[in-house]
Amino acid sequence: MYDDSDANRRESATAAASAPSQEDGDGAPSRPPLHSVAEIERRLSSLPQFRGVRFATLTGRDDDATKQQVMADFADGATPVLVATTVIEVGVDVPQASCIVIFDADRYGLSQLHQLRGRVGRGGTDSWAFLISRAEDGSPAQQRLQVIQGTLDGAQIAQADLEFRGAGDVLGDAQSGGKSGLKLLRVVKDAKIIADARERAGRLLADDPDLSGEVELAGAVLDFTRGNETFLTSS
């Protein structure tokens, strides 16, 4: 399994899992190159234990007709092994699929790993998910993988994912990482407060959609929608 973003670069990446990290121009160690669909398919199909086994490949650059045919062949067992990018992350339901190997697992977020792992075992049979990683001991990437290893609970994984990535700017446009614009609230630890505030806001808007009875609040909302949220204050 491989990340399909920036596919042109990744498809041409060297696939040697044991290759040491190289250094970039300023002497800092760079991350090892990502595995590619084409290279892994070539390596696997050349192994004697896979002699006579049909392989299929699938990437986001394939046209719709190709995608449909590849998935149909995989679903009916004509091609028992599918080497794919994250194009199969959601919307794929092949009940008999029982094993998934995710290369470069340390490059994925927790929610994405959980989604990928959910592609197997959907028919109720025993299933396995192998996460191949070159993350260093004690690194945040390794800690993320330990979360996936320790639980199948999607709610726990989502909360851990939020803690690892950071809340982002919940009041603005940032989606992950960085510092939050919430000065006093922490999204994970103060989830109950945020849920209560949302419920109260919903009731207020239901009773007074135009906020005609809440002049100061209406002004604050207007400031926020105009991009002047730095001037918002609380008491």
N, C-alpha and C positions, 0 to 999 in steps of 0.2 A: 504494500500500500504506500502510495507516494502522494505528496502534496502537489496539486495541479496548478497552483499559482506560479506565475513566471515560468511557464512550462518550457519555453524554448531553451532557457538556460539550464533548466534541470534535466531535460531530456538528454542533453549532451554531457551531463556531469559524469565523472569517473565513478564507477560503482564498486571500487575495492573497499570493502568494509574495514579492512585492517590497515588501510593506508594512513600514515601518520599525518597530523595536522601540519600545514605549511605556515610560513610566516609571511605576512603582507609587507608592504614597503616600509612601514615604520617599525618593523621588528615585533609587532604584536602578533600572537598566534591567531590564525584565522580558523574558522570552523571548517571541518572536513566537508567535502562536496557531497551533495545529496545523491541518493541512488536514483536511477532512471528506470522507467518501465521497460524500455527496449533492452537495456543491459541485463536486468534481472531475468527477463524472459529468456534471453539467450543463455545465460548461465544455468538457469534451472533446467531448461530443455536439453542441455548438453550432458546432464548427469545421468548415469546409467539407471538409477532407480526410477527415472521418469521416462525411460525409453518406451515408446508406444503410447504415451499419454498426450492428449491434445491440449494445447495451451491457447488462450485467447488474451488479447490486450485491449485495454480501454482507457482513453484519456478524454479530457474535455475538448480536445481539438477534433475528435471524430465527429462526423456528421450524424444527424439523428437516425438515419436508416442503419448506419453501421452500429450505433449504440444499441438499437432495438434488436438487431440480429445477434450481436454478441451476448446480450443479456438473455435472449431466448435460448441460445445454445448452451449457456451456462446453467440456466434454470432446468433444462431437460437433460442435463448430464452429457451432452455431446462434447463439451469442452469442460472437463472437471476442474481445471485450474485456470483462474482468472487473475491476471496481473494488471492492476489498475491504479489510477490516481484516485484522489478523493472525490472524483465524480460520482462514486457509488456511496458517498457518505450518508445520504438520506434517500428514501423512496425506493430502495431495493429490498424486495421481500422474496428470498429464495429459501424456503423452509429447510431444505436438505443441506444447505451450506453449514459446515461444522467447524471450519478452521480458518482463521485469518492471521496473517503475519504482517505486522505494520513496521516497515523500515523507517528509520529516522524518527522514531516515536518521540524523541526529546524535542523535536521541532514543532509539535502540535500542542494546542491547548487541551485542557482536561475535558471540556464539553465535546470537542471534536473527537478525541480518543474514545469517549464514551459512546458517541454516535457510531463510530466505525466498528467498535467492538459489538455493538448491537446488530450488526449485519449477519452474525452467525448465531446458531442455536435457536432460531425463530420457530423451528418445527418441534421444539421440546426435547430434542435429542441432546446428548452430551456435546459440548463444543469447547473450543480452545481459542484463546487469543494470545499470540506471542508478540511482544513489543521489543523490537530491536533498537538498541540505543547505544550511542557513544558518549553519553553525558558523563561528566566527571563526578566522582564521589562527592557528595555533599552539596552539589550544585542545585539551584532552583529547579532545573529540568529534571534531575533525578528525584527530587522531592515530589514533583508533579506525578511522575510515574509511580511512585510509592502509593500515592492516593488512589490511582486507578487500580493498582494491585490489591489494595486493601478493602475496596468496597464496590458493590454493584448498585448502590443507592444513588439515583440521579440527583436527588436533592442535595445530598452531602457533597457530591462531586461539583455541582453548580456553585455551592457556597465556597468550597475550597478554591474553585477556579476564580471566583471573584476576589478572594483574599490574595491569591497569587498575583493576579493581574492588576489589582488596585481597582477602586471604585470608578476611576475616571472622573470626569466632571459631570455628575448626575444632572446638574442644572444647565449644562451647556451641551456642546456637540461631541466632546471627547468620548470614545467608546471604551478605552481600556488604558490602564497604566497612568502614571503621573499623579499629581496631587489633585484631590477633589476640591471643588468649589464650595463644598459644605464645610463651614467653619467649625461647627460644633458636632455635627453628626458623622458617624462612621456607618457606612451602608450595611455592613454585615452585623456589627455588634448592636446597632440601633434599629434593626429591622422592624421591631414592634412599634417604635415611635413613628417611623416613617409610614408604616401601614395605618396607624391611627390617624396620622395627619392626612393621609390620602382619603380615608373614609370621611373625615370631617369636611375636607374640601369638597368631596362629592356631594355631601348633604347640603353644604352651603350653596353650591352651584345649582342644585336641584330646586332649592327654595328661592334663589335670587340669581338667575343666570347672568344678568347684566351687572351684578355687584352694585346695584344702585344704592343699597343700604350700607355698603362698605366702601366709602369713598377712598380711604387711604390704601386699602388693599387693591382696589381697582387701579389706582395710580402706580402701585408697585408692580402689578402685572404688566401695565403698559410700559413701564421702564424696562422691564425684563424683555418683553417682546421687541423692544427697540434696541436691545443690546447694551442697556445701561445698568445691568445687574450689579455692577461694582458699587453702585450708589445705594443699593438696598441695605437697610439696617433692620435690626430686630431689637425688641425691648422685652 
